[in-house]
């Protein structure tokens, strides 16, 4: 399995078979990438459910442009979606209010008006679509990657492509601290991973396989069954 849980969790395994462990502090601006149908939604659902069950994250704010489609991320959460620990936009008109609530939380925590724990996490599915409709999402993605770690406000962002012109510029991509990468096309994978060996690896992944890559040590990881 691949998950983030409690004080320490297991992300997967190194090539030598040893477990790769870490916490949300290692993946506070987390990118989820891959072609449609290769597991992005499953990975996100697993991370959300596991983190709530273990208490690693107190609240998730979810922006899902495909909801209420039955195969959308939010719909796939089932009864968990009704938890008071999951906040989501019922429709696109609610998205700016959700983002404003998150900015306010970051501001209060940075100003020491409230504790920086427990963790709050913003989840954006289909980042390309949401940035097109709500350009201000690129701003909060940047903020999470640059200053909100100390406030305990983290992010998880999914997209099939991480080309700069589609995700609000290079800032969103450059501020990712870790990646879960499912199968990708070569050109898109090269843009995201900036590594020829890892690019070759992810173009060959099967359904149910994922590469976990901490951005600072990407060469140490390998594909894993999810």
C-alpha positions in Angstrom: 0.0 0.0 0.0 0.7 3.7 -0.3 -0.6 5.9 2.4 0.1 8.7 4.9 -1.0 7.9 8.4 -0.5 9.0 12.0 2.9 10.4 13.0 4.6 8.2 10.4 3.2 6.4 7.4 4.4 4.2 4.6 4.5 5.7 1.1 5.6 2.6 -0.6 9.0 0.8 -1.1 12.4 1.6 -2.4 13.9 -0.4 -5.2 15.8 -2.6 -2.7 12.4 -3.5 -1.0 12.9 -1.4 2.1 9.8 0.6 3.1 9.6 4.3 2.2 8.1 6.1 5.2 7.2 9.7 5.9 4.6 12.1 7.1 2.4 14.8 5.6 5.3 17.2 6.4 7.2 15.4 3.6 4.3 15.9 1.1 2.6 19.1 2.2 2.2 20.2 -1.4 1.4 16.9 -3.1 0.9 16.4 -6.9 -1.1 13.5 -8.2 -0.5 12.8 -11.9 -1.4 10.3 -14.5 -3.6 9.4 -17.5 -7.3 9.0 -17.0 -8.3 5.5 -15.8 -4.9 4.7 -14.2 -5.6 5.3 -10.6 -5.5 9.0 -9.6 -8.9 8.9 -8.0 -8.2 5.7 -6.1 -4.9 7.2 -4.8 -6.6 10.4 -3.6 -9.5 8.5 -2.0 -7.0 6.3 -0.2 -5.0 9.2 1.1 -8.1 11.1 2.3 -9.7 8.1 4.0 -6.6 6.9 5.6 -5.6 10.4 6.9 -9.1 10.9 8.4 -9.2 7.5 10.0 -5.8 7.9 11.6 -6.2 11.6 12.6 -3.3 12.7 10.4 -5.5 15.4 8.9 -8.4 17.1 10.7 -10.2 18.6 7.8 -10.2 18.3 4.0 -11.5 21.0 1.7 -12.3 19.4 -1.6 -12.8 21.0 -5.0 -14.1 18.5 -7.5 -15.3 19.8 -10.9 -16.8 16.4 -11.8 -19.1 16.2 -8.8 -21.9 14.9 -8.6 -20.9 12.4 -11.4 -20.9 9.0 -9.8 -17.3 8.4 -10.8 -16.1 11.7 -9.4 -13.7 11.8 -6.4 -16.3 13.2 -4.0 -19.0 10.7 -5.0 -16.5 7.8 -4.6 -16.0 8.8 -1.0 -19.5 7.4 -0.2 -20.7 8.1 3.3 -17.3 9.7 4.2 -18.4 12.7 2.1 -21.0 13.5 4.7 -18.4 13.8 7.5 -18.1 17.2 9.1 -14.4 16.9 8.5 -14.9 17.1 4.7 -15.8 20.5 3.3 -16.6 20.8 -0.4 -18.1 23.1 -3.0 -21.6 21.9 -3.9 -21.3 23.8 -7.2 -18.7 26.1 -8.9 -20.3 29.2 -7.4 -19.3 28.0 -3.9 -15.6 27.6 -4.8 -14.5 31.2 -4.2 -16.1 31.1 -0.7 -14.2 27.8 0.0 -10.9 29.4 -1.1 -11.6 32.5 1.0 -12.2 30.3 4.0 -8.8 28.6 3.5 -7.0 31.9 3.0 -8.5 33.1 6.3 -7.4 30.0 8.1 -3.8 30.5 6.8 -3.9 34.2 7.8 -5.1 33.4 11.3 -2.6 30.7 11.8 0.4 32.7 10.5 -0.7 35.6 12.8 -0.8 33.1 15.8 -4.5 33.8 16.3 -5.1 30.1 16.4 -2.9 27.0 16.6 -1.3 25.6 13.5 -2.5 22.1 14.3 -4.3 20.0 13.4 -3.6 19.8 9.7 -6.0 21.2 7.1 -5.6 20.0 3.6 -7.0 21.4 0.3 -7.7 18.8 -2.4 -8.2 19.9 -6.0 -9.1 17.3 -8.5 -8.6 18.1 -12.2 -6.5 21.1 -11.6 -6.5 22.2 -15.2 -10.2 22.5 -15.3 -10.5 24.3 -12.0 -7.8 26.8 -12.8 -9.5 27.7 -16.0 -12.8 28.3 -14.2 -11.2 29.8 -11.1 -7.8 31.4 -11.8 -7.5 32.2 -8.1 -6.8 28.5 -7.4 -3.3 28.9 -8.8 -2.7 31.5 -6.1 -3.6 29.2 -3.2 -1.6 26.4 -4.8 1.4 28.7 -4.7 0.7 29.8 -1.2 0.5 26.3 0.1 3.8 25.5 -1.6 5.6 28.5 -0.3 4.3 29.7 3.1 1.4 27.7 4.6 3.4 24.7 5.8 4.2 26.5 9.1 0.4 27.2 9.3 -0.4 23.5 8.9 -2.4 24.1 5.8 -1.4 21.6 3.1 -2.5 20.6 -0.4 -3.1 17.7 -2.7 -3.6 18.5 -6.4 -4.4 16.2 -9.3 -4.0 16.7 -13.0 -3.4 14.6 -16.1 -1.0 17.2 -17.5 1.3 19.5 -15.6 2.2 21.8 -18.5 2.7 25.3 -17.2 0.3 27.0 -19.5 -2.5 24.7 -18.3 -1.9 24.8 -14.5 -1.5 28.5 -13.9 2.2 28.8 -14.8 5.3 27.0 -13.6 4.7 28.2 -10.0 2.1 25.5 -9.2 4.4 22.7 -10.5 7.6 24.1 -9.1 6.2 24.3 -5.6 5.2 20.7 -5.4 7.1 18.9 -2.6 6.2 15.3 -3.6 4.5 13.4 -6.4 2.4 10.3 -6.8 2.7 9.5 -10.5 0.6 7.0 -12.4 1.1 6.1 -16.0 1.8 9.2 -18.1 2.7 10.1 -21.7 6.4 10.6 -22.2 6.3 14.3 -23.0 4.1 15.1 -20.0 6.1 12.9 -17.7 9.4 14.6 -18.7 7.9 18.0 -18.1 6.8 17.0 -14.6 9.7 14.7 -13.5 12.7 16.3 -15.2 14.4 12.9 -15.2 14.9 10.5 -18.1 14.9 7.3 -16.1 11.8 8.2 -14.1 10.1 9.3 -17.3 10.8 5.9 -18.9 9.5 4.2 -15.8 6.1 5.9 -15.6 5.4 5.5 -19.3 5.5 1.7 -18.6 3.3 1.6 -15.4 0.2 -0.6 -15.5 -3.1 0.2 -13.9 -2.8 -0.1 -10.1 0.9 1.0 -10.1 2.2 4.3 -8.9 5.5 6.0 -8.4 6.1 8.0 -5.2 8.7 10.7 -5.8 9.8 13.1 -3.1 10.9 16.0 -5.3 14.2 16.4 -3.5 15.2 12.7 -3.8 13.3 11.5 -6.8 16.0 9.2 -8.0 15.6 6.9 -4.9 12.0 5.7 -5.6 10.4 3.0 -7.7 7.0 2.0 -9.0 4.7 0.4 -6.4 1.5 -1.5 -6.5 -1.2 0.6 -5.0 
